[in-house]
Amino acid sequence: MYFLPCYSSVDEYRTVLNDEEIKIFMGLLLHPNRLSIGKAIALTKYKLKEQGQSFIPADITFRRYAKWFKDNNYDKWILARDGEKALSDKVEPYIKRDASLLKVGDILVADGHKLAFQVINPFTGKPTRATLVGFLDWKSTALVGYEIMLEENTQCIASALRNAIINLDMIPKVVYQDNGRAFRAKYFTDNKGFTELGFQGLYSKLEIETVFARPYNARAKVIERFFKEFQEGFEKLLPSYIGSSIQNKPAYIMRNEKFHKSLHNDFIPTIEETIKMIDMWLSFKNSQPCPNAPDKTIAEVLSERKRQNIDINTLDDLMLATEVKTIQRNGIRFLNCDYFDERLYGFKSKILIKYNLFDLTSIKVYTPKGEYLCTAERVTETHPMAKLLGDVKDYEDYKQKIVRQRQLKNKTVESVKKYLKTEDIKLLETELETQSDLPPFKTDSKRVQTLFKNNSEKYE
């Protein structure tokens, strides 16, 4: 018996499968739960038998059709089984960008990276995975500024940008950054309320244009390739490496791996030690050929930048952030701390604060119109029993705060006298005279007396 050859084309495939069989088979095969070809064939044959079909095609027939469909309709295959992101990453054509048209410092690419090794948390003393936020120069592919913190927040990002500007000695023209929540914070972008009040975002002050990457579009950010090389060439060499996911965990943290645990080095670096090691690795990285200029190293390309002689003090002033706050009893509540100045006493209204993320010991206070009010200092907490259990420094701090309270109260009393009658003023003065003065620092406790004697000269 003679069979004609089975020819097929891109748009049409000659097969013994009929339309109903193809519909059932492809309905299972293109399901988003991604059934295997073998399982889709088995279910298709079972359904055909249930429908009473006598002739059931062979498995190889189904497999050949599945292979033809995948080869000639790969976009439909990926979209149906893996989704739109997979279609974008695997099928859609991408745009090649000519980095040779850029100059060093034109574009900085920013992103955050969760370190795949542990560091010592300076607040708890326990091992933790920190976050590295970096700014990479697109032209030279050098990491020109970074910061390591326990979480990705605005302070970490601002500090990394500051380090990048100082290291480059120039302000970049464009920052291309992640679409994450931390990068989208009000601190970095113009807000209508702040614009109306005369304050602009950080990037606007520095005259930097901002471009945000599309969500889940890692191929658009060249810094992703840097972080991948960073993990392979640096993170995996550290003893505290624990992997970025369950799939790439080292053997020593697996269950029942006694041999590897016995050989493992338990060294976990501090934040300072981590920064030193990263700087050493960056020196090695910058000595490698630059992808955008193969005849030069990364360091040589980076050295071609035009410096602007950035004044660090002026830079810090430009990077002052602003927020709207309300004055409370203890002043201004900001970052879980109270900031107070006598100028704020008696006010309970909206104000603007300007603060430097690199020095939070004080904040500058302005009216909503931008008029300067005062510089509020951070309020320190007082010893709960300064007279009996504290030292001279604790007691002096307590006394000063008591004196300040009474001074502010007297200030209010004197002001209110202008509005009271004569008999009301006499009654008010009588009540104030009955108040006892601040008790002296006396106690029968020998331990406290000895402590006072030993520390009196020290805090004199």
Secondary structure as GFF3:
##gff-version 3
##sequence-region A 1 460
A	DSSP	alpha_helix	19	29	.	.	.	ID=ss1
A	DSSP	alpha_helix	37	50	.	.	.	ID=ss2
A	DSSP	alpha_helix	59	72	.	.	.	ID=ss3
A	DSSP	alpha_helix	74	82	.	.	.	ID=ss4
A	DSSP	alpha_helix	84	90	.	.	.	ID=ss5
A	DSSP	three_ten_helix	99	101	.	.	.	ID=ss6
A	DSSP	beta_strand	107	120	.	.	.	ID=ss7
A	DSSP	beta_strand	127	137	.	.	.	ID=ss8
A	DSSP	beta_strand	143	149	.	.	.	ID=ss9
A	DSSP	alpha_helix	154	168	.	.	.	ID=ss10
A	DSSP	beta_strand	174	177	.	.	.	ID=ss11
A	DSSP	alpha_helix	192	196	.	.	.	ID=ss12
A	DSSP	alpha_helix	202	205	.	.	.	ID=ss13
A	DSSP	beta_strand	209	212	.	.	.	ID=ss14
A	DSSP	three_ten_helix	218	220	.	.	.	ID=ss15
A	DSSP	alpha_helix	223	233	.	.	.	ID=ss16
A	DSSP	three_ten_helix	235	237	.	.	.	ID=ss17
A	DSSP	three_ten_helix	246	248	.	.	.	ID=ss18
A	DSSP	three_ten_helix	251	253	.	.	.	ID=ss19
A	DSSP	alpha_helix	258	263	.	.	.	ID=ss20
A	DSSP	alpha_helix	271	286	.	.	.	ID=ss21
A	DSSP	beta_strand	289	290	.	.	.	ID=ss22
A	DSSP	beta_strand	293	297	.	.	.	ID=ss23
A	DSSP	alpha_helix	298	302	.	.	.	ID=ss24
A	DSSP	alpha_helix	312	318	.	.	.	ID=ss25
A	DSSP	beta_strand	321	326	.	.	.	ID=ss26
A	DSSP	beta_strand	332	334	.	.	.	ID=ss27
A	DSSP	beta_strand	337	340	.	.	.	ID=ss28
A	DSSP	three_ten_helix	342	344	.	.	.	ID=ss29
A	DSSP	beta_strand	350	356	.	.	.	ID=ss30
A	DSSP	beta_strand	359	366	.	.	.	ID=ss31
A	DSSP	beta_strand	372	378	.	.	.	ID=ss32
A	DSSP	alpha_helix	386	389	.	.	.	ID=ss33
A	DSSP	alpha_helix	392	416	.	.	.	ID=ss34
A	DSSP	three_ten_helix	417	419	.	.	.	ID=ss35
A	DSSP	alpha_helix	422	433	.	.	.	ID=ss36
A	DSSP	alpha_helix	446	456	.	.	.	ID=ss37
###
